[in-house]
Amino acid sequence: MEQGKFDLEDFLNTFKQIKKLGPLEGLLKMIPGVPKELKNVKIDPKDMAHIEAIILSMTPYERRHPEVLKANRKIRIAKGSARSVEEVNRLLNQFEQMQKMMKMMKNGKMKMPF
């Protein structure tokens, strides 16, 4: 992340650190500038476990280079994590959005609300 690249390894590490802080709903309520809709969101701990399982089913190379994740690899990851290919795709789409946001923050195009 320090080199300007945000990959799934960074995402997983950040995810694990957030999990250590406690329930995500409580954290969202403490962050200034978070929209009211997000402060009232309910996050199922099972969903968080599924995300972690999907990422851990990837090879270290795939985590560092998510662009290589094509159909065959996604099928293998889905089977290894006991999730569907759709869930793998959803996670990758969320990751891409976060990657764009991190890049914008790095370039100073997006201001943090706090």
VMD Tcl script that draws the C-alpha trace (Angstrom):
set ca {
  {0.00 0.00 0.00}
  {2.92 2.32 0.74}
  {4.12 1.87 -2.85}
  {0.83 3.23 -4.15}
  {-0.63 -0.19 -4.94}
  {-3.60 -1.55 -3.00}
  {-4.03 -5.29 -3.54}
  {-6.07 -8.06 -1.96}
  {-3.27 -8.76 0.55}
  {-3.67 -5.18 1.82}
  {-7.45 -5.58 1.76}
  {-7.22 -8.80 3.82}
  {-4.80 -7.24 6.33}
  {-7.03 -4.18 6.73}
  {-10.05 -6.44 7.06}
  {-8.38 -8.46 9.84}
  {-7.42 -5.28 11.72}
  {-10.98 -3.98 11.52}
  {-12.31 -7.30 12.82}
  {-10.07 -6.95 15.89}
  {-11.69 -3.60 16.70}
  {-15.09 -5.18 17.25}
  {-18.47 -5.07 15.51}
  {-18.37 -2.97 12.35}
  {-21.69 -1.28 13.18}
  {-20.13 0.25 16.29}
  {-17.11 1.50 14.37}
  {-19.24 3.16 11.70}
  {-21.16 5.08 14.37}
  {-17.92 6.54 15.72}
  {-16.55 7.84 12.40}
  {-17.43 11.49 11.81}
  {-18.94 12.26 8.42}
  {-20.32 8.78 7.79}
  {-23.82 9.07 6.26}
  {-26.73 8.19 8.56}
  {-27.70 5.28 6.28}
  {-24.33 3.64 6.88}
  {-24.45 4.22 10.62}
  {-27.68 2.20 10.85}
  {-26.55 -0.66 8.60}
  {-26.51 -4.18 10.03}
  {-23.48 -6.28 9.09}
  {-23.69 -10.03 9.56}
  {-20.44 -11.50 10.96}
  {-21.03 -14.50 8.65}
  {-20.67 -12.20 5.64}
  {-17.32 -11.04 6.96}
  {-16.22 -14.67 7.39}
  {-17.29 -15.42 3.80}
  {-15.20 -12.52 2.48}
  {-12.17 -13.75 4.39}
  {-12.72 -17.33 3.14}
  {-12.86 -16.14 -0.47}
  {-9.63 -14.15 -0.18}
  {-7.84 -16.97 1.68}
  {-8.84 -19.38 -1.12}
  {-6.71 -17.34 -3.52}
  {-3.02 -17.96 -4.00}
  {-0.65 -15.26 -2.75}
  {0.06 -14.38 -6.39}
  {-3.66 -13.93 -7.11}
  {-4.02 -11.69 -4.06}
  {-1.18 -9.49 -5.27}
  {-2.36 -9.55 -8.92}
  {-6.19 -9.72 -8.93}
  {-6.22 -8.89 -12.64}
  {-5.31 -12.54 -13.36}
  {-8.58 -13.76 -11.86}
  {-10.47 -15.09 -14.85}
  {-13.31 -17.64 -15.01}
  {-11.34 -20.83 -14.20}
  {-9.58 -19.27 -11.23}
  {-12.84 -17.80 -9.92}
  {-14.48 -21.23 -10.10}
  {-11.58 -22.76 -8.13}
  {-11.74 -19.95 -5.53}
  {-15.52 -20.35 -5.19}
  {-15.16 -24.09 -4.61}
  {-12.30 -23.59 -2.14}
  {-14.27 -21.07 -0.11}
  {-17.61 -22.90 -0.36}
  {-19.14 -19.78 -1.91}
  {-20.61 -19.08 -5.34}
  {-18.80 -17.54 -8.31}
  {-21.28 -14.64 -8.02}
  {-20.04 -13.96 -4.49}
  {-16.43 -14.04 -5.70}
  {-17.35 -11.55 -8.45}
  {-19.19 -9.32 -5.95}
  {-16.15 -9.27 -3.68}
  {-13.86 -8.41 -6.60}
  {-16.18 -5.57 -7.65}
  {-16.20 -4.20 -4.10}
  {-12.43 -4.49 -4.00}
  {-12.11 -2.56 -7.29}
  {-14.27 0.23 -5.87}
  {-12.11 0.39 -2.75}
  {-8.98 0.35 -4.89}
  {-10.27 3.38 -6.85}
  {-11.13 5.18 -3.62}
  {-7.66 4.51 -2.19}
  {-6.06 5.81 -5.38}
  {-8.17 8.98 -5.25}
  {-7.22 9.53 -1.60}
  {-3.55 9.03 -2.44}
  {-3.73 11.55 -5.27}
  {-5.51 14.08 -3.05}
  {-8.68 14.05 -5.15}
  {-10.79 12.80 -2.28}
  {-10.85 14.35 1.16}
  {-11.42 12.26 4.23}
  {-14.51 13.35 6.19}
  {-12.58 13.45 9.46}
}
mol new
graphics top color blue
foreach p $ca { graphics top sphere $p radius 0.5 }
foreach p [lrange $ca 0 end-1] q [lrange $ca 1 end] { graphics top cylinder $p $q radius 0.2 }
display resetview
